[in-house]
Amino acid sequence: MSGISTHILDTSLGLPAAGIQVTLEREAPDDYASPWIHCASGATDADGRCRPLFPADRVVAGTHRLHFATAPYFAALDQPTLYPSITITFLVAADGASYHIPLLLSPFGYSTYRGT
């Protein structure tokens, strides 16, 4: 792994979820104008991967979050969903660390874990 990456699988179809917009942010210091700092954006490829979304040499310790815009993905499938977006907040333990955060997605549920 190198940096922060993600992978989305649509468990209802048993396929990668391509074309989902992903945004990475990190929590700002108390004196910053906004509570979150934008780090990177991208979209999942045909394999459902966004790699690397953010390179390890720019990763700093602290609280981060990944935001997944799932509504357009499900709309393109003509599938209603309970979750038009999903945000996963996680803690990076050290500067330069690598984290792979997969998302297992269906129209009415999701789960996540720290992958390899």
VOTOR-871081 format. One record per residue (C-alpha): residue in three letters; x, y, z. Coordinates in nm, 3 decimals. Layout:
<recs>
[rec 'ALA' [X Y Z]]
...
</recs>
This chain:
<recs>
[rec 'MET' [0.000 0.000 0.000]]
[rec 'SER' [0.109 0.351 -0.059]]
[rec 'GLY' [-0.100 0.623 0.097]]
[rec 'ILE' [-0.477 0.623 0.128]]
[rec 'SER' [-0.679 0.412 -0.114]]
[rec 'THR' [-1.026 0.261 -0.135]]
[rec 'HIS' [-1.212 -0.013 -0.317]]
[rec 'ILE' [-1.592 -0.037 -0.353]]
[rec 'LEU' [-1.777 -0.360 -0.419]]
[rec 'ASP' [-2.150 -0.366 -0.485]]
[rec 'THR' [-2.255 -0.672 -0.287]]
[rec 'SER' [-2.607 -0.667 -0.435]]
[rec 'LEU' [-2.463 -0.727 -0.783]]
[rec 'GLY' [-2.142 -0.906 -0.688]]
[rec 'LEU' [-1.947 -0.651 -0.895]]
[rec 'PRO' [-1.708 -0.360 -0.846]]
[rec 'ALA' [-1.883 -0.024 -0.815]]
[rec 'ALA' [-1.735 0.196 -1.088]]
[rec 'GLY' [-1.773 0.572 -1.123]]
[rec 'ILE' [-1.841 0.664 -0.760]]
[rec 'GLN' [-1.698 1.001 -0.661]]
[rec 'VAL' [-1.475 0.984 -0.353]]
[rec 'THR' [-1.345 1.277 -0.148]]
[rec 'LEU' [-1.075 1.258 0.119]]
[rec 'GLU' [-1.055 1.519 0.394]]
[rec 'ARG' [-0.859 1.555 0.716]]
[rec 'GLU' [-0.964 1.728 1.034]]
[rec 'ALA' [-0.826 2.080 1.056]]
[rec 'PRO' [-0.643 2.230 1.352]]
[rec 'ASP' [-0.862 2.430 1.591]]
[rec 'ASP' [-0.745 2.764 1.449]]
[rec 'TYR' [-0.830 2.675 1.088]]
[rec 'ALA' [-1.127 2.848 0.919]]
[rec 'SER' [-1.305 2.522 0.832]]
[rec 'PRO' [-1.330 2.204 1.041]]
[rec 'TRP' [-1.209 1.988 0.746]]
[rec 'ILE' [-0.931 2.030 0.489]]
[rec 'HIS' [-0.982 1.887 0.139]]
[rec 'CYS' [-0.698 1.647 0.052]]
[rec 'ALA' [-0.803 1.469 -0.267]]
[rec 'SER' [-1.092 1.368 -0.491]]
[rec 'GLY' [-1.133 1.097 -0.747]]
[rec 'ALA' [-1.368 0.837 -0.888]]
[rec 'THR' [-1.357 0.460 -0.872]]
[rec 'ASP' [-1.232 0.287 -1.185]]
[rec 'ALA' [-1.387 -0.014 -1.363]]
[rec 'ASP' [-1.244 -0.237 -1.088]]
[rec 'GLY' [-1.411 -0.021 -0.819]]
[rec 'ARG' [-1.073 0.111 -0.702]]
[rec 'CYS' [-0.949 0.459 -0.627]]
[rec 'ARG' [-0.577 0.405 -0.584]]
[rec 'PRO' [-0.384 0.572 -0.462]]
[rec 'LEU' [-0.626 0.844 -0.375]]
[rec 'PHE' [-0.359 1.018 -0.169]]
[rec 'PRO' [0.017 0.940 -0.166]]
[rec 'ALA' [0.183 0.824 0.158]]
[rec 'ASP' [0.441 1.102 0.159]]
[rec 'ARG' [0.157 1.354 0.207]]
[rec 'VAL' [-0.037 1.161 0.473]]
[rec 'VAL' [-0.030 1.320 0.820]]
[rec 'ALA' [-0.144 1.167 1.147]]
[rec 'GLY' [-0.492 1.260 1.264]]
[rec 'THR' [-0.859 1.215 1.188]]
[rec 'HIS' [-0.955 1.171 0.823]]
[rec 'ARG' [-1.277 1.095 0.640]]
[rec 'LEU' [-1.375 0.947 0.307]]
[rec 'HIS' [-1.698 1.067 0.151]]
[rec 'PHE' [-1.864 0.846 -0.112]]
[rec 'ALA' [-2.133 1.001 -0.337]]
[rec 'THR' [-2.347 0.692 -0.390]]
[rec 'ALA' [-2.674 0.852 -0.513]]
[rec 'PRO' [-2.560 0.898 -0.877]]
[rec 'TYR' [-2.431 0.539 -0.887]]
[rec 'PHE' [-2.765 0.394 -0.777]]
[rec 'ALA' [-2.962 0.638 -0.995]]
[rec 'ALA' [-2.769 0.512 -1.300]]
[rec 'LEU' [-2.879 0.158 -1.205]]
[rec 'ASP' [-3.238 0.280 -1.160]]
[rec 'GLN' [-3.212 0.150 -0.805]]
[rec 'PRO' [-3.353 0.333 -0.501]]
[rec 'THR' [-3.114 0.358 -0.206]]
[rec 'LEU' [-3.133 0.442 0.161]]
[rec 'TYR' [-2.783 0.593 0.158]]
[rec 'PRO' [-2.735 0.873 -0.099]]
[rec 'SER' [-2.389 0.928 0.047]]
[rec 'ILE' [-2.163 0.751 0.294]]
[rec 'THR' [-1.893 0.907 0.508]]
[rec 'ILE' [-1.632 0.696 0.684]]
[rec 'THR' [-1.423 0.868 0.950]]
[rec 'PHE' [-1.097 0.701 1.053]]
[rec 'LEU' [-0.782 0.775 1.252]]
[rec 'VAL' [-0.438 0.778 1.087]]
[rec 'ALA' [-0.183 0.681 1.353]]
[rec 'ALA' [0.137 0.822 1.199]]
[rec 'ASP' [0.265 1.052 0.927]]
[rec 'GLY' [0.335 0.866 0.604]]
[rec 'ALA' [0.111 0.573 0.698]]
[rec 'SER' [-0.081 0.371 0.440]]
[rec 'TYR' [-0.447 0.285 0.475]]
[rec 'HIS' [-0.674 0.091 0.242]]
[rec 'ILE' [-1.040 0.147 0.334]]
[rec 'PRO' [-1.274 -0.082 0.135]]
[rec 'LEU' [-1.649 -0.022 0.118]]
[rec 'LEU' [-1.894 -0.308 0.071]]
[rec 'LEU' [-2.208 -0.147 -0.064]]
[rec 'SER' [-2.569 -0.238 -0.138]]
[rec 'PRO' [-2.875 -0.015 -0.185]]
[rec 'PHE' [-2.985 -0.059 0.175]]
[rec 'GLY' [-2.667 -0.127 0.369]]
[rec 'TYR' [-2.290 -0.101 0.377]]
[rec 'SER' [-1.986 -0.212 0.576]]
[rec 'THR' [-1.620 -0.120 0.585]]
[rec 'TYR' [-1.293 -0.235 0.734]]
[rec 'ARG' [-0.919 -0.167 0.715]]
[rec 'GLY' [-0.789 -0.367 0.422]]
[rec 'THR' [-0.443 -0.449 0.298]]
</recs>
